[in-house]
Amino acid sequence: MVHKLIPPNEWLAIILASGIAGTAVMTLFMYTLTFVTDRVMNVTRTLGTMITCQTSDDGKLSNSNLAIVIGVVAHYAIGILFAYGYHLLWTLKVGEPGFWNGLLLGLISGIFAVIFWFTFFAVYPFPPQIDLKKYLPTLFLAHFVFASVTVAAYIFFAAKI
């Protein structure tokens, strides 16, 4: 499937579209869990709050437009970088897009995300008050959603060319 010759500019479009699709569905998954469980699972606001150093005095996430925009842009940029990483692996003949590879990439991406967030919270001077014992396992599972959708979108868009 991925062995056909596709011009580099079209690969860029496939990577962007699949990274955005995976990030969008993962974000929706986390927002849904926030709504259903009443826990703070808002990845984009958490990321934006920490990047902009706008944790409120009482430990809550920032509601500022800057923090929200920065969080959304950063989250989608990271999703696109992960999609690019997947593409590089497949280009180097390390696996290929498919169901099992999506699960494996979800596992690897989830482990990477948990390590990143744990470290970010540990070194950040004023982290928001988020229960990491609930947040990190949920984030880990969300990366299976991300990787599965990213791989499916990659296959879908590559087949269209």
N, C-alpha and C positions, 0 to 999 in steps of 0.2 A: 504494500500500500504506500509506504513512505519512500519506496525506492525510485519512484518516478522523478524525473528532472523537473524541478519547479524553480523558476527564477527567484533570486534572493529577495527581491522586493515583495513577492507574493508570500514567501515564508514569513516575512516580517508581519504581514497582515494576518496570517494564520496564527502566529505567536501572540500578537496583540489581541485578536478576537478570542482565542482560547483562554488566555490569561484573564481577560476581562470577564468572560463567562464564568470561569471557575471561581473567581473572586466574588462576583455578584451573587452566585448561588450560596457560597460559603457565608457571605455577609448576611444574606437572608436567613440562612439556617441559624446563625448566632442571634440575629434580631428576634426571630421566632422564639428561640429558647429564652431570651430576655423577657419577652412578653408572657410566655407560658409559665415560667418558673419564678418570675419576680426577682431574679438574680441579675447582677450586672454582667452582661456578656457582650457588651457593645465594643467590639474590637476597634472600630474606626475612632470613636470618641476617646477610648482609652489611649490609643496610639497618639491621637492629636493632642490630648491633654498632656501627655508625657513629653512629646516632642517640643511643644510650645511652653512647657513648664508652667501650666496654668491649673494645677491641682488646687481646688478651693481650700480655704483654711480648715474646713471641716472634713477634708479628705474626699470630696466628691469630684466627679468628672466635670470638666469645663463645658459650658454651653455656648462659649463664644464661637462666632462664625469662623474665626481664624483657626481655632483648634479643630473644628469639625472639618473644614476644607482641607487642612494639612493632614488630618487623619485619613480622610477618604483618598486623597491623592497618594499618600505614602502606602496605604494598604493596597491600592490597585497597582502601583508601581512594583511593589514586592510580588504581587500575584503574577504580573507580566514577567518579572525576572525569574520566578520559578518556572513559568511556562517556557521561557527561553532556555533555562537549564535542562528541562526535560527534552527539548528539541536538540540541544547539543549532545545529550547522552544518546539519543536515537541516531543522530547523524554520525556519531562515533561507533555505532553498532553495539551500544550497550543497551540491550533490550529493544523493544519496539512498542509503539502505541497499542494498547489493548487492555482488556479488563484486569488481568492479573498484574500487569505493569502499573496500572492506575492504582491498584491497592498497595503495591509495594512502594510506589512513589508517595502515596498518602501516608504510609507508615514512616518513611524517611522524612517527609516534609513535616509531619506531626511532631516527630522527635526534635527536629531542628527548631520548630516553632516553640515548643515547650522550653527547650534550653535557652532560646533567645529571650522569651518573656520572663522566665525565672531570673535570668541574669539581669535583664533590664530593670525589673522590680528591685533586685538586690542592690544594684549600684545607684539607682535613681534617688536623689536626696529627699523628695517628697512624693512618694508614690500614692496614687489614689487608694482608698480603702476598698480593695477588692479581695474576696476570699479566693486566694490562689488554689486552695485545695479543691474547689469546685470549678474555677475558671480554667485551669490548665488541662484537666482531663477533657473538658468540653471542647477546648480549643484543639486538643489532640484529635478528637473525633471529627471535628470540623474540617481538618486537613484531609481526611479520607473523602469527604464531600468535595472539597476543592480539587484534589487530584483527579478524582473520578470524572468530574464535570470537565475539567481542563483537558484530560485525555480524550473524552468523548467529543468535545468541541474540536479539538485538533484533528481527530479522525474525520469528523464531519466536514470541516472546512477544507482539509487537504483533498478529500474526495471530490470536491466541487471544482477543483482546478484541473 
